[in-house]
Amino acid sequence: GTNTAGSASLTVNQSVAIVSAPLSQTNCPGSTASFSVSATGTGLSYQWYKGVSVLAGRTSNLLQLPSVSAADAGTYSVVVSGTCGSVTNSASLTVNNDVAIVSSPLSQTNCPGTTASFSVSATGTGLAYQWYKGTSPLAGRTSNLLQLSSVSAVDAGTYSVVVSGTCNSVTNSASLTVNQSVVVTSSPLSQTNCPGTTASFSVGATGTGLSYQWFKGSSPLAGKTSNLLQLSSVSAVDAGTYNVVVSGTCSSVTNSASLTVNQDVVVASSPMSQTNCPGTTANFSVSATGTGLVYQWYKGTSPLAGRTSNLLQ
C-alpha cells in the first residue's frame, strides 16, 4: 500500500489583557480631559461609555473631552473587546467649580471708634481669601469676613478681597470712609459791651456734616444757626451766657461765653448851686449810677487837681 501524510496549523488567539487602565482625573472648566487605555490581545476594538450610555464614535483607545464643564463630570468606562473576550475598565472625571461671587463687600461710612465690617460670599472649589488695603495684603486676614475695630481716619481707603479657587480667582473691592468727629478749633470769647453796640461771638470747628445752634442760657435762639452770632444794639437784657452747640455726623460739642453789658452813666442827683459868705465851706455833691464811675471836678474849664470823688468841698 501507499502511505499518505497530511498537516494542519493551530493558531491560538490572545485573550484581552489591559496594560494600562484609564486614570481618574479632576479638571477645571474649559480644559480638556483625556482618558486612555493600553491593551494587548487579538482583534482589539474599543467602545467608551459615560455611565451606561454609549458615546457614539468614541471607538479608539483614547477619549478626549474638550472644554469640559460640570455637565461632563461622571464615570467613564471603556470596553476593550477581542476575538476571545472583552475587558471593561472605568475612571471618573471630576470638574471643579470656578470661583463665583454671590455677594460682594459693600462700601461704608463709619464714625471714629466704631467697627467696620466687610464680607464676601462666594462659591467654587478650594476657596481661599486674602484681604488688601490698597495694594498691601493684610496679614492674617484670610477669611470671608474682614472686621476693623475702632476705626480712625488712617483706616479710610479701598479694601479688596481676592477669592482664589482651584481653577481661578476673583477680586472685589469696597471703600471705607471715616467721618471726622467735631473738633472746636476756636471757641467764642466772653466780652463786655456798652449799650447800643454790637456783640459778636464766633466759633471755629472741623468735622463732618457740621451744623450750629446758638442758645442764651438754655433757650435756643431762633434762626441763629451759623458759626457767627451777632447781637445788635445790646442792652442790659442781653447780658448773660451764650452757648453754641456744634453738631456733626458723629458727635457734638458745646462751647460757652458770656456777655456783660455795662451801664451808661445816669446822674441821680446833680450838684446844687449855692451862695456862701466868705470864710465858709461850700459843698457840691453828685450822685450817679453806671459802670466804672470816675469823677473830675472843674472850675470853669480848668480841672481841679485831686478833686476826683463825688464830693467837692
Long-range contacts (C-beta under 8 A, 24 or more apart in sequence): 13-41, 13-42, 13-43, 13-82, 13-83, 13-84, 14-40, 14-41, 14-42, 14-82, 14-84, 15-41, 15-82, 15-84, 15-85, 16-40, 16-41, 16-44, 16-80, 16-81, 16-82, 16-84, 16-85, 16-86, 16-87, 17-41, 17-87, 18-80, 18-87, 18-89, 21-89, 21-91, 22-63, 22-76, 22-78, 22-89, 22-90, 22-91, 23-91, 24-91, 24-92, 24-93, 24-94, 25-91, 25-92, 25-93, 25-94, 26-93, 26-94, 26-95, 26-96, 27-68, 27-93, 27-94, 27-95, 27-96, 28-95, 28-96, 28-98, 28-166, 28-167, 28-168, 29-67, 29-68, 29-69, 29-70, 29-95, 29-96, 29-97, 29-98, 29-167, 30-67, 30-68, 30-69, 31-67, 31-68, 32-64, 32-65, 32-66, 32-67, 32-68, 33-64, 33-65, 33-68, 33-72, 33-93, 34-62, 34-63, 34-64, 34-65, 35-62, 35-63, 35-76, 35-78, 35-91, 35-93, 36-61, 36-62, 36-63, 37-61, 37-78, 37-80, 37-89, 39-80, 39-82, 39-87, 41-80, 41-82, 41-83, 41-84, 41-85, 42-82, 42-83, 42-84, 43-81, 43-82, 43-83, 44-80, 44-81, 44-82, 45-80, 45-81, 45-82, 46-78, 46-79, 46-80, 46-81, 47-78, 47-79, 47-81, 48-76, 48-77, 48-78, 49-76, 49-77, 49-78, 49-79, 50-74, 50-75, 50-76, 51-75, 65-93, 68-93, 68-95, 69-95, 70-95, 70-97, 96-124, 96-125, 96-126, 96-165, 96-166, 96-167, 97-123, 97-124, 97-125, 97-165, 97-167, 98-124, 98-165, 98-167, 98-168, 99-123, 99-124, 99-127, 99-163, 99-164, 99-165, 99-167, 99-168, 99-169, 99-170, 100-124, 100-170, 101-163, 101-170, 101-172, 104-172, 104-174, 105-146, 105-159, 105-161, 105-172, 105-173, 105-174, 106-174, 107-174, 107-175, 107-176, 107-177, 108-174, 108-175, 108-176, 108-177, 109-176, 109-177, 109-178, 109-179, 110-151, 110-176, 110-177, 110-178, 110-179, 111-178, 111-179, 111-181, 111-249, 111-250, 111-251, 112-150, 112-151, 112-152, 112-153, 112-178, 112-179, 112-180, 112-181, 112-250, 113-150, 113-151, 113-152, 114-150, 114-151, 115-147, 115-148, 115-149, 115-150, 115-151, 116-147, 116-148, 116-151, 116-155, 116-176, 117-145, 117-146, 117-147, 117-148, 118-145, 118-146, 118-147, 118-159, 118-161, 118-174, 118-176, 119-144, 119-145, 119-146, 120-144, 120-161, 120-163, 120-172, 122-163, 122-170, 124-163, 124-165, 124-166, 124-167, 124-168, 125-165, 125-166, 125-167, 126-164, 126-165, 126-166, 127-163, 127-164, 127-165, 128-163, 128-164, 128-165, 129-161, 129-162, 129-163, 129-164, 130-161, 130-162, 130-164, 131-159, 131-160, 131-161, 132-159, 132-160, 132-161, 132-162, 133-157, 133-158, 133-159, 134-158, 148-176, 151-176, 151-178, 152-178, 153-178, 153-180, 179-207, 179-208, 179-209, 179-248, 179-249, 179-250, 180-206, 180-207, 180-208, 180-248, 180-250, 181-207, 181-248, 181-250, 181-251, 182-206, 182-207, 182-210, 182-246, 182-247, 182-248, 182-250, 182-251, 182-252, 182-253, 183-207, 183-253, 184-246, 184-253, 184-255, 187-255, 187-257, 188-229, 188-242, 188-244, 188-255, 188-256, 188-257, 189-257, 190-257, 190-258, 190-259, 190-260, 191-257, 191-258, 191-259, 191-260, 192-259, 192-260, 192-261, 192-262, 193-234, 193-259, 193-260, 193-261, 193-262, 194-261, 194-262, 194-264, 195-233, 195-234, 195-235, 195-236, 195-261, 195-262, 195-263, 195-264, 196-233, 196-234, 196-235, 197-233, 197-234, 198-230, 198-231, 198-232, 198-233, 198-234, 199-230, 199-231, 199-234, 199-238, 199-259, 200-228, 200-229, 200-230, 200-231, 201-228, 201-229, 201-242, 201-244, 201-257, 201-259, 202-227, 202-228, 202-229, 203-227, 203-244, 203-246, 203-255, 205-246, 205-253, 207-246, 207-248, 207-249, 207-250, 207-251, 208-248, 208-249, 208-250, 209-247, 209-248, 209-249, 210-246, 210-247, 210-248, 211-246, 211-247, 211-248, 212-244, 212-245, 212-246, 212-247, 213-244, 213-245, 213-247, 214-242, 214-243, 214-244, 215-242, 215-243, 215-244, 215-245, 216-240, 216-241, 216-242, 216-243, 217-241, 217-243, 231-259, 234-259, 234-261, 235-261, 236-261, 236-263, 262-290, 262-291, 262-292, 263-289, 263-290, 263-291, 264-290, 265-289, 265-290, 265-293, 266-290, 271-312, 281-313, 282-313, 283-311, 283-312, 283-313, 284-311, 284-312, 284-313, 285-310, 285-311, 285-312, 286-310
